[in-house]
Amino acid sequence: MAARKIIWSNLAKVKLYDTLNYFAERNKSKTYSEKLYKRINKELRLLIKQPDFGIKTEIENVRGLIVGDYILFYEVNKDFIIVHTLWDCRQNIENLKIK
């Protein structure tokens, strides 16, 4: 069986870009953004071997992978791991939209 491929939804791509861009501008350096990006990708690669690693959510088939102050909400099917969104846990939970 071939390894699952990780797919980022448009929302997840925007959230990732906004997060990395925020820290690059705030810190006047891309160093932290690069470290955060590498850490997120490292954690995601773990899901290829252990897709049920994340915490179950109330949404069927959606799990959350905690990466520092963030949660990556993802869904697994036989061919893909779909990242629905990146959530900063320091934000107001009422604004969370996963899908």
Buried (B, 14 or more C-beta within 10 A) or exposed (E): EEEBEBBBBEBBEEBBEEBBEEBBEEEEEBEEBEEBBEEBEEBBEEBEEEBEEBEEBEEEEBBBBEBEEBBBBBBBEEEEBBBBBBBBEEEEEEEEEBE
